[in-house]
Structures are given as structure tokens and as C-alpha cells.
Amino acid sequence: MTIFLDSAGSSLPPREVVDEVVAHLRREAEVGGYLAAQEREADLEAGYGLVAELLGARPDEVAFTDSATRSWLTAFDAVPLAEGDRVLISEAEYAGTAIPILRRTREVGAVAEVVPSDPRGQVDLDALTAMLDERVKLVSLTHAPTNSGLVNPAREVAAAAHEVGALVLLDACQSIGQLPVRADELGADVITGTGRKWLRGPRGTGVLVVRRAAAEVLRPRLVDLHGARWTGPGEVRLREDARVHEVWETSVADRLGLLAAVRHALAKGLDVIEREVGERAGRLRDGLSALPGVTVRDIGERRSGIVTFTADGLAADEVKRRLAGRGVTVTVSGAPSTLLDMTRRGLTEVVRASPHYFVGLDEVDRAVELVGEVTAGDR
Ligand SMILES: *Cc1c(COP(=O)(O)O)cnc(C)c1O
């Protein structure tokens, strides 16, 4: 028996996702990639509406990319930033977004500043409000960080940022697919996500939402012949919808697989998924907390399906290795991925277990037992 607790890493796609991808690859081998794509044109086009439904946006506010990071980078690159501007990040910031922010602010003479966390571990809304002024052009927020069970208060952050006209870029990579993430409810200007994690889609897929109002402000630069038309020897005309952020080439099989994953999530219902994931994560946290020598490291008032812990006297990699030997898949999150939060909490690494709804409650209990087994005797 294997117990899969890594949906925050790369989840297990359901049958219809795999079937869709494989069937399309076979079709490409029969008729070629162009014709195969043409046969699925209506489905591909309908995909914008499907993701719009999932993320509370309009179809023309949706773009597809090859990863959450690519979605984030193309949007961030389009945010106008000049000397003296301020960019706010939170302590949960992921290295993949912190690095481009640090490099670009330095390059243009802007500054990146960290909003502290409140005692519960989420972004401190009072501190944020105090830091906001009209020089703040962007607030970057990680909705659910990669290294703890936190869910940041995205709606409150967006509302505060909009008071001073700042854009809000929400990295929802760890929340899309496990809880309702809706642009119309959260108010974020840009939302980025991946297919491979909680959505149970194929690797190499990403989604991007750019709200209409934000699109007026953004200046997309990483634009190819799909996002713009070469209308005269020295003239180009950009698309006006979010697809300006896409590039022409894409894996059609993976896109179709991603759409199957979105349909699957919508059919189950994001509220139901959130409840079922929350039940499993809560049970896992409670079980682990009761084990001697094991410390649950999750923070925040609202919790996601990510459960993190450390074991006294045992490296996280060793816990992972021992659990793998007993059929339990977990992963390790190290300080460089979320440097600010890990440094503040004096952690170098945590074991991360992320149970999706397809993990049985009995499997959660068995995983707790096995963690107890592999961590006993090393204290
Ligand atoms: C995984 C992750 C990303 C990046 O996702 P990719 O699929 O690697 O692009 C971004 N933000 C957070 C919080 C993540 O956990």
C-alpha cells in the first residue's frame, strides 16, 4: 500500500486527465499536431470559460502558460516599476517570486519591503496598512505558502492595497484546486496557479488571471506572434485580452489534460474539496502533534491542506526516506524556498505532508502511526 501525501508537490491526476493527455498524443501521432489541435479547437476555446468559472473571472481575463512561475513572471514583468517605487512582499513569499522582485527592484531603483507577520503567522494587516502609500505600486502575496499550513487573508490585503492604487499579484499556486479561489471575491488583480498540484492536472501547465482593470495598467513585454500581430514593417498590435501573456507554442495534450482536471474539480465542488482536504489535514496535524519528539510547524489562523513538521534529532530528508521505505510519500521544504519565514522561525527545513481528498482517513491514521515508528528510537 502506498499513501500519497504530496499533492502540494505534484499530485496524482485522475483517470480522465491521463486518458485525455494520452489520447491526444496518440492522435498527434496519427494526423500531426496541427490537425489534432484543430480537431479539439472548440474544447480548447471552451477552456477559457472553464478556468474563468473556476477562478471567478471572465474568459477574456484568462491565459494558459506552462507553469505557475511562468504565469507569475509574465505578469510581474508587465507591472510598470520605476525609481522610487515600492513593492511589498510578505514573509511567506516564495523564492521563485522573491528572486525576480529583488532583482528587478534593484535594477530600476525601486525598493522591496517585507510586511511583517502577525503573532498567528499570517501577513499583519495593520502593519500592511501602515506601510501603504501611493509609492507602493505592487503588493505580492503568497496565498498559501509552500512550507506551512497557512492561508493568508488575500481579500483583506487586496482591499487595503487598492486604497492606495497598488496592484495585487496573488500567487495562488498552493490554493487553487484545494479551496475556492475566486478573483471576484478576493479582489486580486492578478492570480497565478499551476496544474500539477492541488488541481491534479499534468505537469508543465499553468493558469493566469489578469482582471480587466489591471490589464489597463500592465505593459506586457514578453509578447510573441500569438499575443500580438505584426501589422506593418514597424508596427505591432497587441491583443487586448489576457492571452497577450501566452506564447504560441504549447503542449495541446497537457492543456486538454489540465481542462479535464478543472472539470473534475468543478464537478466535485471546491467547497467540498476544501472541507475534505481540511478534515484530512486537521486529522494529520492532531495525530502528529500527539507523537513524542514530533513538532507540527504550521502557522496562521486559517489552514490549508499542507501539514509541516519536524522530528527531534532527525533530518527532514531522513524522515522522508524512512517513510518512503514504508510506502508513504512526503516531501521536504528547505529554508531557501521561503527564506524570510523559515529564518524568522529559526527553521532550516520541515517535512511536508499534503493529503488530498483521495487519501482515506484510515490512510491518514496509518501515516501518523508510521511517522511515530520512523521517528521513535532516535531521540
Ligand atoms: C510550487 C509553487 C510555485 C511554483 O509553481 P511552478 O509549478 O513550479 O511554477 C509558486 N508558488 C508557491 C507558493 C509554490 O508552492
The ligand as a Tripos MOL2 file, in Angstrom:
@<TRIPOS>MOLECULE
LIG
   15    15     1     0     0
SMALL
NO_CHARGES

@<TRIPOS>ATOM
      1 C1          5.1120   25.3960   -6.3280 C.3       1 LIG1
      2 C2          4.9600   26.8470   -6.0380 C.ar      1 LIG1
      3 C3          5.1520   27.8100   -7.0370 C.ar      1 LIG1
      4 C4          5.6990   27.4860   -8.4070 C.3       1 LIG1
      5 O1          4.9950   26.5680   -9.1400 O.3       1 LIG1
      6 P1          5.6380   26.0140  -10.5070 P.3       1 LIG1
      7 O2          4.6930   24.9810  -10.9300 O.co2     1 LIG1
      8 O3          6.9830   25.4900  -10.1310 O.co2     1 LIG1
      9 O4          5.7690   27.1350  -11.4340 O.co2     1 LIG1
     10 C5          4.8650   29.1190   -6.7320 C.ar      1 LIG1
     11 N1          4.4420   29.4750   -5.5030 N.ar      1 LIG1
     12 C6          4.2710   28.5850   -4.4980 C.ar      1 LIG1
     13 C7          3.7880   29.0580   -3.1720 C.3       1 LIG1
     14 C8          4.5280   27.2460   -4.7400 C.ar      1 LIG1
     15 O5          4.3920   26.3610   -3.7480 O.3       1 LIG1
@<TRIPOS>BOND
     1     1     2 1
     2     2     3 ar
     3     2    14 ar
     4     3     4 1
     5     3    10 ar
     6     4     5 1
     7     5     6 1
     8     6     7 2
     9     6     8 1
    10     6     9 1
    11    10    11 ar
    12    11    12 ar
    13    12    13 1
    14    12    14 ar
    15    14    15 1
@<TRIPOS>SUBSTRUCTURE
     1 LIG1         1 GROUP 0 **** ****
